[in-house]
Amino acid sequence: MTHINILDPGASPLHFYGSELRRYREETGLTQKELGDLLNYTGSLIGQIETARKVPTLAFSRRADKELVTGGALARTLVLVLRSQLPAWFQQVARLQELATEICIFHPHLVHGLLQTTAYARAVLGALDQSDLDKRTAARLARQQILEKDNPPTFWAVIGEAALRQAIGGPETMWEQLNHLRSFEHNPRVNIQVLPFSAGAHAGLPGSFDLYRFDDDPDLVYTEDYGPGHTTANPDTFRDCSLRYDHLQASALSITDSAELIRDLMETHSGQQFPVA
């Protein structure tokens, strides 16, 4: 077990997770291999997680919580672990997304991170930087848990048609990504509209932006470009972007028509018809 005796639980959330997993395992008298067999993972993976060399997944954490009878402690700690893998400037934004009661996003040429599939996220994150790609992808996908929690925010997305035609990651990746988007068609909490090319000039020409609404806190606008993103609670800015969003939704296709366009584009990327889940 490399460096297991010098693991510092206070060094990072990942180190704390590893030390807690080791503590729970040792309290039950299990070896790493024995725990791995119970969880259907290798003992080597258990060792890598315990020594903070591997980022655990939600599926792993839930299985480990069940077998080690932790009361869900590892899954709760995982939230902090995955947030710590995000860029420092984005960690506050991720927290805001968790607290928001309504999220409205507009992106003209990219599927939003909260809606991305694994392959699509890897292609986007790895376009110029392949370092720590597994960790960065896991951290991005973990944010999607906010759409699955007991009281999720109402989520509205206006996505430019260009984002759905750009073959990011190749045809198979795009087909999977589009099928994922279409799967939300009948989910009242996740509403997806496509802004078609035929809309022409539109209110979102200055660029992408997110709106976050809260029960007891000021509403926020989040924007980003090539550098760190920017949030503001300036009421005038929020009113301007909120009005822009209203116009974008009015220019976009309906939820039903958007789903149909997405299905048509799935066939475009595949070159043939596929059964739609």
C-alpha positions, 0 to 999 in steps of 0.5 A, a space after each residue: 500500500 504505497 504511502 498509506 501510512 502518511 495519508 493526510 486527511 486534512 490535505 484535501 477532500 479527496 484525502 479525507 475521503 480516502 482516509 474515511 474509506 480506509 477507516 470504515 473498511 478496517 473497522 469491519 475487518 475487511 482487506 482491500 481485496 475483500 471489500 473490492 470483491 463485495 463492491 465488484 471492484 478490484 482491490 487495487 482500485 480500493 487502494 488507489 482511492 484510499 491513497 487519494 490517487 483515484 477519484 471515487 464515483 457516486 456509484 462506488 460511494 453508494 455501494 461502499 456506504 451500503 456494505 460498510 454501513 456508513 449511513 451515507 457518509 461517503 456519498 455526502 463527502 463525495 460532493 466536496 471531493 468532486 467540487 474540489 476537482 473543479 477549477 477554483 474560480 468555478 467552485 462558487 458557481 457550482 455551489 450557486 447552481 446547487 442552491 438555485 430554485 430556477 436555472 435558465 441557461 442560454 448557449 448558442 454553440 455548446 451543450 451546457 455542462 448540466 446536460 452533457 453525456 460522459 463522452 461529450 464532456 470528455 471531448 469538450 474538456 479534452 479539446 486542448 488539455 488532456 491532463 487529469 481528464 478522468 477527474 475533470 470529467 467526473 467533476 463535471 458530471 457530478 454537478 448533474 446530481 442537482 437535477 436528480 435531487 428530491 427538490 430539484 431546481 426548475 431548469 430551462 435551456 435554450 440551445 443554439 442549433 449550431 450546438 446540435 450540429 457541431 460534431 463534437 467527439 464524432 457522430 456516435 458521441 453526438 447521437 448519444 448526446 442528442 438522445 440524452 437531450 431528447 430524453 427530457 422531453 416529458 420531464 416538467 423540471 427540465 425544459 429544452 428549447 432549440 433556437 433554430 438558424 431560421 430565428 436570424 438575429 436574436 437577443 442572445 447575440 452578445 453571448 451565452 449566459 445563465 440566470 440563477 433564481 433563489 428563494 431568499 437571496 438576490 438573483 444572479 447572472 453568470 457569464 463566461 468567455 475565455 477566462 474565469 466566469 463572472 457572476 453579478 447580482 446587479 439588478 439592472 444586469 439581471 433585468 436586462 438578461 431576463 428580458 433577453 431570455 424571454 425573447 430567446 424563448 419566444 424565438 426558440 422552437 417549442 419543447 415538442 418541436 425542439 425534441 423533433 428537431 433533435 431527433 432529426 439531427 440524430 439521424 443526420 449525425 448517424 447517417 441512418 435511422 436509429 431507434 430512439 430511447 
